[in-house]
Amino acid sequence: MPAASARTDSPTAISKKFASLGLVQDFDFVLHLPLRYEDETALHRIDSLYPGQMAQVEGIVRKAQVLIRGRRQLTATIDDGSGQLSLRWLHFYPSQIKAVEEGRLIRVRGEVRGGSFWGFEMVHPKVSRAGAPLSDRLTPVYPATEGLNQPQIRKAVNAALSRVRLDDTLPIAVQRKYQLAPFAESIQLLHNPPKQADTLALIEKTHPAWERVKFDELLAQQLAMALARATRQNKKAYAMQGKRSGLVQRLLAQVGFTLTSAQERVCKEILADMQRTFPMQRLLQGDVGSGKTVVAAIAAAHAIDQGFQVAIMAPTEILAEQHFRKMSAWFEPLGISTGWLAGSLTPKKKQQAAALVADGTTQLVVGTQALIQQHVTFARLGLMVVDEQHRFGVGQRLSLARKGEQEQEAIAPHQLSMSATPIPRTLAMTFFADLDVSVIDTLPPGRTPVITKLFADSRRDQLLEHVHEVILQGRQVYWVCPLVEESEALQLQTATDTFNRLQQELPQLRIGLLHGRLPTQEKTAIMSAFHGHELDLLVATTVIEVGVDVPNASLMIIEHAERFGLAQLHQLRGRVGRGKNESLCVLLYQAPLSSVATARLKAMYETQDGFEIARRDLEQRGPGEFLGLRQSGMALLRFADIDLDAPIAEQARETAQWLQATHPEAAAAHLQRWARQRADLLRI
């Protein structure tokens, strides 16, 4: 039997545990709001209990014993005159045995289980002294960590509440306009709700007290975004001419493109931003294949023609190298020096490439996050282009944003971010409020719609016949798998197994294998071979998700499609349909499907609209994937739900604008209360 521990943690050790929950200052404790509540305000009769109920009962212990039923366990039976209730502990201390001695009157609280022939029981119920006054308030249950119990957290929270001033930062006019409960009243109620409070509304966060907290959180974020915008506008940047430069005209003649009206519109928006004396911070959105790359090239040509350097950064080496090849082919014939900088280069080649960037010889440099290494400096960086910006961690994006700043002149480069994952309106309004957003909302002529079909993996033989037919017609095929090696946890068809199996089943075909663990040179060689039609079929992991452009590939097969995210499936589907041939995307799934997987595959089958896909993906997986915050380990919003609370977000946006214009002191006080520890990360 375990002995009761006599050790108590020191105040310093307890403080460290609180700090691990982000609880350092008094206001941190004030905003450490309960997950749920327990009702200890009433006693229940045993004959009124039902399974699943959280109940509190008082009764006399009729029987208590330690039994061995495979393991030691403490059991007891209590009687309140209306019936009997069994109690059981699988882990217990000597003090607990004493607490349930026969003949004692005790109070227990726990979840009611059973209801069969043997009656009801509670497992590991909370035991307290019978006869004590019942609470007149619901008991909060807080987020905790190992080594901190609920009484310790409650004590610390209540102590903080007694010390802080919960002055309202919102003018009374705002409270009245949106019918908001007072802040102090809301906070006190959430920590100590009266027994008559609507428990369901508290748990579902629809109670007016929760509405107030969510409004304040969203308002703080809107104010932080506005502060980020104002801070950027106070920085200096190189002001460039607004009219399209001669190099832009030569570039368009070189690539042979006729811009769509949407591309023309976003080009005007970007070049107008680059005229300003503060740094551009523009997000260029466009669905897969909408022509973002040529827009980025036009912005780059505009900057280069006026004597500035341009850096283009992509999240993967495959995508970065594709950008480099495309940009080199477009710019080198025009006499523009292009450079390549990536982690796979030898130290000597990295040093040489960095030296050419530092002295200004390289006018356009393309690379991966190697561009943000400390040793990389620029002679006169005027524009940074970040592709698939949400795939970089917050820290990486902050480093890049500061990379071009010249300490002597404090001049920052203009920044153009690109994303093929359209941002839903609510998300853009909340998390990208300090950015200017351009949208390419039409596809270039010649892009063929991709037909999407769902195939159970039991139909593989039929699918293999179709693969053979497609390749006999001179076209190419992608076969995408989720893992490289077999995993015991996820029994999925792997890329290596699929590659070996397809070589046996289709021996007449030229088949390649591409995955992230291959050396960079080998990956490049395989991708080049596929692009040059030296391979018929490419088995790959998601390294081909973004940027890979092979117009002759008209069939995409995604193995275990139910395991991929919706945005990822849409990106993969965008690798085909880039040429003149009718294209097909096959989502190969393994039954049975979960409800989430069913909804995901249904969405892919029903629509090719990137914004609709993004909206459904936001509903299913939350905003972290859009924002690149998975890497930061930090919650986006603690209390508000970006989708469910869209109306509150709209109210917060309007209020932020009004507060800044009419009550700047209140805006500053509100931001100080809510965002003081997250100011840097709020610059997404």
N, C-alpha and C positions, 0 to 999 in steps of 0.2 A: 504494500500500500504506500503511495507517495506520501512523503512527509511534507508538512506545511513549511514553506520557505520563510526564514526569519529575516532575509535580506530585504532592505528597503533601498530604493534608488535615491541617490543624492539629488539635491535641487538642481545641480549642474547637469546631471544625467537626464533628469526629467525635462529640463529646458531644451536639451539637444533633441529629445524625442518630439517635443512640441515644434521645434524648428524644422524637423523633417516633414512636418505637415504644413510648413509655411507659416507657423504661428510664432511670431517674435514680438511684435508690438501689440498694444492693447487693441487697436482697430482690426488687427488680423483675427483676434479671438472674436470680436464683435461680428465679423463677417464669416465666421466658421459656423455655418447654419446647419441645423439638424437634417439628417437623412430621412428620419421617420420619427414617430412618437409612440410611446406606450401609455396605455390608459390605466393608471393606478388610482383612479378617483372613485372606484366602486368595487364592491365584493359581489361575486357571482355564486349562486347556489349550484351545488354539484349536479342536482337533477335537471338543471337548465342548460348544461354545457353541450356543445356540439363540436364535431371534428374540425380542426383548422382554426378554432377560436383562440385568440389570445385572452386568457382569463386570469382572474385573481380570486383565490379561494382561501378561506380560513377553516381549519378543522383540527380535530384531535388526532394525534398519531396513534393508530390502533396496533400497528405492527411495523417493525423495522429490522432488517437483517442484511448481512453481507453474504451474497451468494456467489458461487462459482459456476457460471454457465458459459464455458469456453474461456471466460475471463472474469476477473473479480468485478462485481457490481453491487452497489448499494441500492436496496429497494425499501420502500415504505408505503403504507396505506393510511390515508387520512379520512376522517368522517366528519361531516358538518351537520348531521341530523337528517339531511335530505337524500344522502347517498354517500358512496365511497369513491375515492380517486386514488389510483396507483401512481407512485413517484419512482423514478429510476435515475441513477447516476452511474455512468460508465467510468468516469474519472472523479475521484473524491479524496478528501483529506480527513484526518481524524476529527477536525472541528465540525465537519458536516455530519459525521456519524452522531456526534453529541447533539447537534441541532435538531435531529429527528428522533430523539429518544422516545420510546413508547410513553404515552400519557401526556406529552407536551401539546399545547395549543400553538399552532404555527400558521403563518400566512405564506402561501406560495403563489408564484406567477409564472406562466409559461404557455406554450402552445398545446392545446388539447389534441391528443392523438387517439386512434383506436375507435372503439364503439362496437366491437365485436362481442362475443360471448364473455370475454374477460373484462369488459367495461373500458372506461376511459383511463388514460394515463398521461403524465407529463414527463418528458425526458429532460434532465438537467434544468429543472425549474429553479427560479430565483427564490430563496427562502429568506423571510424577514420576520420580525417580532410581531406577533398577533396583538391586536388591540391598539396599535399605534394609530394616530389620527390619519385618515385618508387624505391624500393630496387633493387640493382643489384645482390643480393644473395638470395638463398632460406632461408626461416625462419625455424630454428630448433624447434621441439617440444620435450621436454625432459620428462623423467620419473619424476613424481612430487608426492607430498603428500599434505594432507589437510593443508591449511594455506600458501602454497607457490604457487605463480602464475608464469606463463612462463616468463614474463619480469624480475622478481627477479632472476630466475634461469639463464636466459641468461646473465644478468649483472654479476652475480657471476662467471659463467664459463669464460666469456671474461676477467674478472679481473684476474682470475687465469692464463689464457693463456698469459696475458701480463707480468706476474711475473716469470713464470717458464722457464727453459731452456729445450728445447726439443731435446737435443743432441741425436744422433743415437747411440744406444748401440750395434748395429750389425756392424761388420767389413764390408767394402765395398765388399769383396769377397763373403760374404753370400748374400748380396743384389743382386749382379749380378747373382749368381748361380741360385737363385729362382725368379729373376726378381721382386724383392720387391720394392715398392715405398718407398721413404724416410719417416721416422717416423714423423718428424715435418710437412712435407707437407700433410701427410695422416690425422693427427689429425686436422690440420687447415681446411682442406677440409670438414671433417665430421661435424665440428661445424659450418662452414660458407661456404657451397658449392656455387659456382657460378651458375647463372641462367641457363647456358647451360649444367650443370652437368646432368648425366644420373640418373634421379630421381628413376626410377624403380630399377636400380642396387644398388642405395643407400638403398632403402627400403628392398630389398631382400638380402642385405649384400654380393653381388657379385662384388661390385666395388673394384678396386685395393686398395683403401684406407682401405676398410674393410678387404681385404685379408691380408694387412700388420698388422692390429690390431689383427686379429685372430692368425696369425703366432706368433706374440710377446707373446700373452697370452698362447698359447700352448707351446711355448719354455720355458716360465717362469715355467710352471708346470713340464715340463720334467727336468728342472734344479733343481726344488724343490724336485722332487722324487730322483734325483741323490744325492742331499745333504742329504736327509733322509737315503739313503743307506750308504753314507760315514759316517754319524753320527753313524749309527748302527754298522758299522764295526770298529769304534773306541771304542765301548763299549766292556766290557769283559763278557765272558760267560764261563760256565764250559765246557771244552773240553772232550768229551766222546769217548770211543773206537769206531773204525769204524766197527769192526767185530761183527756180530750178537752175542748177549750174550746168555748164557745158558738159561736164563729165557725166551728169545724169542723162543728158540727151544721147551721148555716145554709148552709155551703158544700155539704154533701152534699144538702141539700134543693134548693139552687139548681141543681146539675148533674144531679140526678135519677138518680144512679147508685146501684145496690145493690152494695156491695163484695163481691167473691168471698171465700171463706174464706182464700185465699192473701194477698189484699190486706189483709184484716183482721189477719192474723198479722204481716205486715211493718210495718204501721202501729203495732201495739203495740210491736214491737222498736225502731222509730225513736223513738217518743215516750218510751219508757223510757230510751233513750240521752240524750235531750234533758233529762232530769231531772238528769243528773249534773253535777258541778261542773268536769269536764274535757271538752274538745271531743269530740263524736261524730265518728267517722271511719268511716262505714258505706257499703258498696257495695251498691246495690240492683240486682240482676240480674233480668232478665225477658225472655223471648223477644219478638220483634216482635209488638206488639199486645196485650201482656199487661196493660196498664193501669198503667204506671209513672207516667205524668204525673199522674193523679189522686192517687196516693200522695204524690207530691212536693207537690201542692197542699194536701193535708191537713197535711203537715209545715209548710208555709209558713203556713197559716192558724193553726196552733197557736202558732207563734212570733209572728206579727203580733198576735194577740189579747192577747199578754202584753207588748206594747209594743216589740217588736224589729223590725228591718228584715230583709228576705230578698232575696238576690241569686240569680238563676238565669242560668247561663252555658251557651251551646251553641256548638258548633264552627263552624257556618255561619250566615250571616245568614238564609237561608231557614228553617232549623230554629228559630233564635232568634225570628224574627218569628212563626212559627206558635205557639210557646210564648207569646209576648206576647199574641197575639190571643186564645188560649184562656184565659190567665190573666186578661186584662182582662175578657173576657165573663163569667168566673166571679166575679171579685172586685169589679169596679167597682159592680155593683148592690148589693153588700153594704157600700158606702161605703169601700172600701179604695183608696187611691191607688196606681196602677201607673205605672211609667216604662219608657222604652225608650232603650237606649244602644248604638249600633253605629257602626262606622267610616264608614258611608255618610252619617251626619248631617252637616250643615254645622257648621263650627266654632262658630257662634253657638248652634245648637240643642244641640250637645254640651255647651257651657258651661252652658246653661240646665238641661239634664237633670242634669248633675253637681251643680249648685248645689242642686237640689231633693233629691238624694240626700244631699248633705252636711249639709243642715239638718234632715233627717228627715222632710220633707214627703212624699217618695216612700217608701211602706212596702214595696212590692215592685218591684224593678227587674229587668228581663230584658234580656239583651244577649249580645254576642259577647265576644271577648277585649278589647274596648274597656273592659270592666269592670275589668280589671287594670292599666289605664294609671295612671301615677304620680299624675296630677292628680285621680283619682277617690277620694274619701274617703266614709266612712259615719258617720252620727251614732251609730247603735247597731245594728251588724250582728250578728244573732243566729244566722242560718242561711245557708249557701251551698249551692246545688244545682248540680252540674256534670253536664250531660247528655252522653252519649257521651264519658266522661272520657278514654278511651284515645286519642281523636283530638287531644287537646292534647299538645304537647311537655312533657317533664319540667319544663323551666324555667318554662313557663306555669303548670303546676299548682302548682309551688312558690310562684310569685308570688301565685296566688290563695289558697293556704293561709295566706299571711301578710297578705293584704290587710285582713282585718277585725281584726287584732290592734291593740288600743289601747295605745300606748306607755306612757301614764301608768298604766294599770291592768293592762297585760299580759293582757288578756282576749281569747281567740281565739273565733271563731264555730264553731258546729257545722257539720260538712260532710257532705252526702249526695251521693255520686256515683252516677250511673245508667249502666247499659250494657245495650244490647239484644243484645250479643255475649256469650253465656254463657261464663264462664271455666271451662275444664276443671279438674277437681279438683287434678291435679298442679300446674298453673300457679297456682291459687289458694293451695295449700298453700305453694308456694315463694316467690311474688312478692307475695302479698297477705296474708301471715301477720300483719301488724300491723293489718289492717282487720277489722271485723266485717262479715259478708256476709249479706244477706237475699235470698231468692230467691222470686220470684212464679212458681210452677211450674204454674199453670193459666191458661188463657185465659178471658176473660169470656164469658158465654153470648152466642150470636148470631154469633160469629166462624166463618166457613165455611172449611173446609180448602181450600187452593189446589191444584188439579191441575197437575202439572208435566209438560211434554212437550218432547222434543228434536226439533228440525227442522233438517235440513241446509239451507243457504241456497239450494240448488237448488230448494226447494219454496216459494219466496217468493210465487209467483202464487197458490198454494193458500192461503197465509197471508193474503194481501191480501183474498181472498174472505171469509175468516172475520172479518177486521177489519170489513169492510163490514156483515156480518150482525149483529155485536155492536152496532155503532153504530146500525143500524136498530131494534134492540130498546131503544134509549134509554140504552145504557150507554156508558162511556168507556174509552179505551185509552191506555196508556203505551207508547212505543217508545224504548228506551234504547240509546244508542250510546257507545262508549268514547272517541272523540276528537271535537274540535270542528272541526279543520281537517285536511286530508290530510297525511300524513307519509310521506316516502320510506322510512323505516325500517319502518314498520308500515302496510302497505297495507290499511287497515281502512275499512269503510263509515263515513263520518263523519256527525255529527249534521246538519250543514248540507246535505250531499249527500242524506241520507235525507229531510230535510224537503222539499227541492226535488223529489225524485223522487216522494214521496208526494203532494205537491200536484198533480203531473201525472197520477199514476195514480188518485187518488181526489179529483177536483176538486170533488165535491159536499160534501166534508167540511170542517169547520172545524178547521184544524190549526195548532198553535202550536209554537214552538221555544224551548227553555229551556236555557241553558248558563251556566257560571260567568263568562264574559267579558262578559256583558251588564251594563249599569248596574243597580244594586240596585233602583231604582224600576221599571225595566222587568221585571226578574225577578219582583218582587212583583206587578205588574199581570198578567203572564202566568199566574202561579200562581193568582191570585185569579180570573181568567177561567176557568181549568180547574176550579177548585173550584166556581164558580158555574154550571158546565155551559154556558158561553159558547163552549167549545172541545170538540170531540169527541175529538180525538187530540192528545197532547202528545209531541213528539219532544224528548228530553232527554238530557243527560249524567248522570253520577252525582250531580249536585247534588240530585236527588230521592231519594237513597239512604235518608236517615233523616228521620223526623218528619213527612213530608208525608202528610196524611190526607184522602183523597177517597173516601168510601164508595161512590160510584157507579162508580168505576173497577174493572172486573172482568177486564181483560185486560192482561197485562204481556208485552211482547216485548223480549228482551234480545239485541241484535245482537252478533255475535262473542262469545258467552257464554264461549267457551274462553279469552278474554283476561282475564276477571275472576277475582278471588279468591273462594274458597268462601264466606267470611263476607259478602263484598260481594253475591254472588248471592243469598244468603239474605235479606239486608236488602232488596234490591230486590224480591224476591218478596213480602216483607211489605207492600209498598205496595198490593197488591190483596187481596181477601178480607176487606175491612174493612166490607162491607155485607152485605145479605141474599142477593145474587145469587151463583150458583156462579161461581167465578173460576178463571182459567187463566193460568199462566206459561209462556211459550214460550221455550226456550233455543235461539236460532238460531246454529248453528255452521258453521264452514268446515272442510271436510275437506282433508287428513288431520289427525287429532287426535294430539297427543303423548300419551304414557302418563299424564303428570300431568293434562293437560286431560281425558282420558277418565275418570280417577278422580274429578275434580272434578264433572263433569257427571253421572256415575253416582251420586255422593253426593246431588246435588240431586234426582235422579229418585227415589231410594230412600227419602229421609226428609225430614220437615219438623220434626224434633226439633232445636231450636236447640243443645242440649248435644251431641248426636251430630255435628251440623254443625261445632261448635266443636272437638270432639275430632279430627275428620278434618282440619280446617283447620290445627290445631296440628301434626299429623303432616306435612302438606304444606309449610307455610310457616314454621314456627317461631313463637316466642312474641312476636316484636317487634310485630306488628300489634295483639295484644291489649293490650300494655302501653304503646303510644304511644312506644316507644323508638326508632323509626326516625329521629325528628327529632334525637335526642341524639347520634347517631354513635358510641355506646358499646355494646360487646358486653354482652349480658345476663349470660352466663356464659362464661367462657373455656374451661373444661375439661369441665364436666358437660353432658349433654344432657337437657333438661327432660323429654323423653318416655321415652327409653331408660333413664334413671337414676332413674326414679320410686322404686324400692325404696330407693336410697341417700338420696334426698330425705326419705323417711319416717324412716329411721334418723337422719338429721341433725336432723330436727324433734324427735324424742324426746330426742336427746342435748342439744340446745340447752336444752330445758326442765330436764333433769336437771343440766346444768352450772351454769345460773343459780341453781338452788336449793341446790346442794351445793358447787360449786367456782367461785364468782364470779371469783376471780383468774385461773383458767385460761380462763374465758369471755372476760374482758377481754383477756388476752394473745393469744388466738386471733383475736379481732376486730381487734386492733391489727395483727397480722401480715398479715391478708388484706384488710381493708376501709378502711385509713386514708385512701386517696386517693379513695374513692367514697362516703363517708358520706352526703353530701347527696343524691346520686342514688339511694341505696338507699331513700329515702322516695318510693316510687312513688305 
